[in-house]
Amino acid sequence: MTKTSDIAGHYTKGDLFDRLQAALRDDGVDPDKPSVATLAPYDQFHGRGLEVTEEIAETLTVTPEDHLLDIGSGIGGPARYMATRFGCRVTGIDLTEEFCAVARRLTALLGLEERVDFHQGNALAMPFADAGFAGAYSMNVSMNIADKAAFYGEIHRVLKPGGWLMLSEIALGPGGGPDYPTPWAATPASSFLVTPQQTEEGLQAAGFADIRLRETREEALAFGARAKEMVERGEKPPHRAVQLVHGAEAATMAANTARAFAAAAILPIEVHCRKPA
């Protein structure tokens, strides 16, 4: 049985904040005065990074009075982006303590503590009251969660009636899954991929309605091609979060993921659904 400590350990190498500061200096950025834009290559730790966060934000209607939940918030890039874009409040939860610690420090540097906060915790037992959030989103998280029914049920519990959920995840494709390691798992023992159909069925069983699912494989392949061209020109790729978090292992992880996308062994998906009012 995979333990939560095994999952968190996959993402923890130590000195993450110091490594991020060094990366920012290399970019010519004052690490003590970052911005949402200068952090974006590093703090959007999910497929296609900021590009996906912006795509998701375009589909949402959010007011400054709304309180959103970021499930698997990493070092906080999407939460800070949403709070800045919509003027709303965002609470993040993540299993990895180092991620939460770095997220808090970056949020303080950006002066967003009053609107963005982070909790270390398990997405299957979140420390939040029932019906407290107007909306929730989760990006590249469910691949580490075996009990999808509990995951979807817990999100349903904390959403207000009529609240929305956006998922950006990696699903199991007809090609049969990736080689490992990947950014989310060192071995198959901590990777729990399900098909797009199983995702939709699981959300429906948890009580969600108005489920809309789309595959974004073509977008992922195009993004990968653009990133490769940038590197070949001697430029830095637009998404550098995997390298920041995983260091020397990142190249192998990226190659395995790219090959799996090309073979349709995995499929990136985006899902929008709602808790009935």
C-alpha positions as CSV (number, residue, x, y, z in Angstrom):
1,M,0.0,0.0,0.0
2,T,1.4,3.4,-1.0
3,K,1.8,5.7,2.0
4,T,1.2,9.5,1.8
5,S,4.8,9.9,3.0
6,D,6.0,8.1,-0.1
7,I,4.0,10.6,-2.3
8,A,5.3,13.6,-0.5
9,G,8.8,12.3,-0.5
10,H,8.7,12.1,-4.3
11,Y,8.4,15.9,-4.4
12,T,10.8,16.7,-1.6
13,K,14.5,17.1,-2.3
14,G,15.3,19.9,0.3
15,D,16.4,23.5,-0.2
16,L,13.6,24.2,-2.7
17,F,13.3,27.8,-1.8
18,D,17.1,28.3,-2.1
19,R,17.1,26.6,-5.5
20,L,14.2,28.7,-6.7
21,Q,16.1,31.9,-5.6
22,A,19.2,30.7,-7.5
23,A,17.1,30.1,-10.6
24,L,15.5,33.5,-10.4
25,R,18.9,35.2,-10.1
26,D,20.0,33.2,-13.2
27,D,17.0,34.7,-15.0
28,G,18.1,38.2,-13.9
29,V,15.3,38.6,-11.4
30,D,15.7,39.9,-7.9
31,P,14.6,36.9,-5.8
32,D,13.4,39.1,-3.0
33,K,11.1,41.1,-5.4
34,P,9.5,38.5,-7.6
35,S,6.2,39.0,-9.5
36,V,3.5,36.6,-10.6
37,A,5.0,36.7,-14.1
38,T,8.6,36.1,-13.1
39,L,7.6,33.2,-10.9
40,A,5.4,31.6,-13.5
41,P,8.0,29.3,-15.2
42,Y,8.7,27.7,-11.8
43,D,5.5,27.9,-9.6
44,Q,3.0,26.4,-12.1
45,F,3.9,22.8,-11.4
46,H,1.5,21.1,-13.9
47,G,1.3,20.2,-17.5
48,R,1.8,23.3,-19.8
49,G,2.2,25.4,-16.7
50,L,0.8,29.0,-16.9
51,E,-0.8,28.3,-20.3
52,V,-3.2,25.9,-18.7
53,T,-3.9,28.1,-15.7
54,E,-4.8,31.0,-18.0
55,E,-7.0,28.7,-20.1
56,I,-8.9,27.5,-17.0
57,A,-9.3,31.0,-15.7
58,E,-10.9,32.1,-19.0
59,T,-13.7,29.6,-18.5
60,L,-14.5,30.7,-15.0
61,T,-16.8,33.4,-13.6
62,V,-15.3,34.5,-10.3
63,T,-16.1,37.6,-8.2
64,P,-13.9,39.3,-5.5
65,E,-16.3,37.9,-2.9
66,D,-15.7,34.3,-3.9
67,H,-13.5,31.9,-1.9
68,L,-11.8,29.3,-4.0
69,L,-10.0,26.1,-3.1
70,D,-6.8,24.9,-4.8
71,I,-6.3,21.2,-4.2
72,G,-2.7,20.1,-4.6
73,S,-1.5,23.7,-4.5
74,G,2.2,23.0,-4.9
75,I,4.3,26.2,-4.3
76,G,1.2,28.3,-5.0
77,G,1.5,29.7,-8.5
78,P,-2.1,29.0,-9.6
79,A,-3.5,30.3,-6.3
80,R,-1.6,33.6,-6.5
81,Y,-2.6,33.9,-10.2
82,M,-6.3,33.4,-9.4
83,A,-6.2,35.8,-6.5
84,T,-4.5,38.5,-8.6
85,R,-6.7,38.0,-11.6
86,F,-10.1,38.0,-9.9
87,G,-9.4,39.8,-6.6
88,C,-10.8,36.7,-4.8
89,R,-9.6,34.7,-1.8
90,V,-7.9,31.4,-2.4
91,T,-7.0,28.6,0.0
92,G,-4.5,25.9,-1.1
93,I,-4.0,22.5,0.4
94,D,-1.0,20.2,-0.4
95,L,0.3,17.0,1.0
96,T,4.0,18.1,0.7
97,E,5.1,20.3,3.7
98,E,8.0,21.8,1.8
99,F,5.7,23.0,-1.0
100,C,3.4,24.7,1.5
101,A,6.4,26.4,3.3
102,V,7.7,27.7,0.0
103,A,4.2,28.8,-1.1
104,R,3.8,30.8,2.1
105,R,7.2,32.5,1.7
106,L,6.5,33.5,-2.0
107,T,3.0,34.7,-1.1
108,A,4.5,37.0,1.6
109,L,7.0,38.3,-0.9
110,L,4.2,39.2,-3.2
111,G,2.1,40.8,-0.4
112,L,-0.8,38.5,-1.0
113,E,-1.1,36.9,2.5
114,E,-4.5,38.5,3.1
115,R,-6.0,36.8,0.1
116,V,-4.0,33.5,-0.3
117,D,-3.2,30.9,2.4
118,F,-2.0,27.4,2.4
119,H,-2.6,24.3,4.5
120,Q,-0.5,21.1,4.7
121,G,-3.0,18.2,4.5
122,N,-4.5,15.2,2.8
123,A,-7.1,15.8,0.0
124,L,-9.1,12.8,1.2
125,A,-9.7,14.4,4.6
126,M,-9.5,18.2,4.2
127,P,-9.7,20.4,7.3
128,F,-12.5,22.6,5.9
129,A,-16.1,22.9,6.8
130,D,-18.9,21.7,4.6
131,A,-20.1,24.0,1.8
132,G,-17.4,26.6,2.3
133,F,-16.1,27.3,-1.2
134,A,-17.6,28.9,-4.3
135,G,-15.3,26.9,-6.6
136,A,-12.4,24.5,-6.6
137,Y,-9.7,23.4,-9.0
138,S,-7.0,20.7,-9.0
139,M,-4.2,20.4,-11.5
140,N,-2.2,17.2,-12.0
141,V,-3.1,15.8,-8.6
142,S,-5.4,12.8,-8.9
143,M,-2.7,10.7,-10.5
144,N,-1.3,10.3,-7.0
145,I,-4.7,9.3,-5.5
146,A,-5.9,5.7,-5.5
147,D,-9.3,6.4,-3.9
148,K,-10.9,8.6,-6.5
149,A,-14.3,8.1,-5.0
150,A,-13.1,9.6,-1.7
151,F,-11.3,12.4,-3.5
152,Y,-14.3,13.5,-5.5
153,G,-16.6,13.0,-2.5
154,E,-14.5,15.2,-0.3
155,I,-14.4,18.0,-2.9
156,H,-18.2,17.7,-3.3
157,R,-18.5,18.1,0.5
158,V,-16.6,21.4,0.8
159,L,-18.2,23.1,-2.2
160,K,-21.2,25.3,-1.8
161,P,-24.4,24.2,-3.6
162,G,-24.0,25.3,-7.2
163,G,-20.2,25.5,-6.7
164,W,-17.9,24.5,-9.6
165,L,-15.0,22.2,-10.0
166,M,-12.2,22.3,-12.6
167,L,-9.8,19.4,-13.0
168,S,-6.7,19.5,-15.2
169,E,-5.3,15.9,-15.0
170,I,-3.5,13.2,-16.8
171,A,-5.6,10.2,-17.7
172,L,-4.8,6.7,-18.8
173,G,-4.8,6.5,-22.6
174,P,-5.3,3.6,-25.0
175,G,-1.6,3.2,-25.3
176,G,-1.4,1.7,-21.8
177,G,0.4,4.1,-19.6
178,P,3.8,5.7,-19.4
179,D,7.3,4.5,-18.6
180,Y,8.6,5.7,-15.2
181,P,9.8,7.9,-13.6
182,T,7.4,10.7,-14.4
183,P,7.0,14.1,-12.8
184,W,4.2,12.6,-10.5
185,A,5.6,9.2,-9.7
186,A,9.0,7.4,-9.6
187,T,7.3,4.0,-10.1
188,P,3.8,2.6,-11.0
189,A,3.3,1.9,-7.3
190,S,2.4,5.6,-6.6
191,S,0.7,6.3,-9.9
192,F,-3.1,5.8,-10.1
193,L,-4.2,6.7,-13.7
194,V,-7.8,6.1,-14.8
195,T,-9.4,6.6,-18.2
196,P,-11.3,9.8,-19.1
197,Q,-14.5,7.7,-19.0
198,Q,-13.7,6.5,-15.5
199,T,-13.0,10.0,-14.5
200,E,-16.4,11.1,-15.7
201,E,-18.2,8.2,-14.1
202,G,-16.4,8.8,-10.8
203,L,-17.5,12.5,-10.7
204,Q,-21.1,11.5,-11.6
205,A,-21.1,8.9,-8.8
206,A,-19.9,11.6,-6.3
207,G,-22.9,13.8,-7.1
208,F,-21.4,16.2,-9.7
209,A,-23.5,17.3,-12.6
210,D,-23.1,19.2,-15.9
211,I,-19.8,17.3,-16.5
212,R,-17.9,18.5,-19.5
213,L,-14.6,16.7,-20.4
214,R,-12.2,17.4,-23.2
215,E,-8.9,15.9,-24.1
216,T,-6.0,18.3,-24.6
217,R,-3.4,16.0,-26.2
218,E,-2.9,18.2,-29.3
219,E,-2.3,21.2,-27.1
220,A,0.3,19.3,-25.0
221,L,2.1,18.1,-28.1
222,A,2.2,21.6,-29.6
223,F,3.5,23.0,-26.3
224,G,6.2,20.4,-26.2
225,A,7.3,21.2,-29.7
226,R,7.4,24.9,-29.0
227,A,9.5,24.3,-25.8
228,K,11.9,22.1,-27.8
229,E,12.4,24.8,-30.4
230,M,13.2,27.3,-27.7
231,V,15.8,25.1,-26.2
232,E,17.3,24.4,-29.6
233,R,17.6,28.2,-30.0
234,G,19.5,28.4,-26.7
235,E,16.6,29.8,-24.8
236,K,15.1,28.6,-21.6
237,P,11.8,26.6,-21.9
238,P,8.6,28.3,-20.7
239,H,7.9,25.6,-18.1
240,R,10.8,24.9,-15.7
241,A,9.0,23.7,-12.6
242,V,9.8,20.0,-13.2
243,Q,13.5,20.8,-13.4
244,L,13.2,23.0,-10.2
245,V,11.5,20.3,-8.2
246,H,13.2,17.1,-9.5
247,G,16.6,18.3,-10.5
248,A,18.7,15.8,-12.5
249,E,15.8,13.4,-12.8
250,A,13.7,15.9,-14.7
251,A,15.1,15.2,-18.1
252,T,14.2,11.5,-17.9
253,M,10.8,12.3,-16.5
254,A,10.1,14.8,-19.3
255,A,11.2,12.4,-22.0
256,N,9.0,9.6,-20.6
257,T,6.0,11.9,-20.5
258,A,6.6,13.3,-24.0
259,R,6.9,9.8,-25.4
260,A,3.7,8.7,-23.6
261,F,1.8,11.7,-25.0
262,A,3.0,11.0,-28.5
263,A,1.9,7.3,-28.2
264,A,-1.5,8.2,-26.5
265,A,-0.3,6.1,-23.6
266,I,-1.5,9.0,-21.4
267,L,-4.0,11.7,-22.2
268,P,-4.2,15.2,-20.7
269,I,-7.8,16.1,-19.9
270,E,-9.7,19.1,-18.6
271,V,-13.0,18.6,-16.8
272,H,-15.6,21.2,-15.7
273,C,-18.5,20.1,-13.5
274,R,-20.8,21.5,-10.8
275,K,-22.3,20.6,-7.5
276,P,-26.1,20.8,-8.0
277,A,-27.7,23.8,-6.3
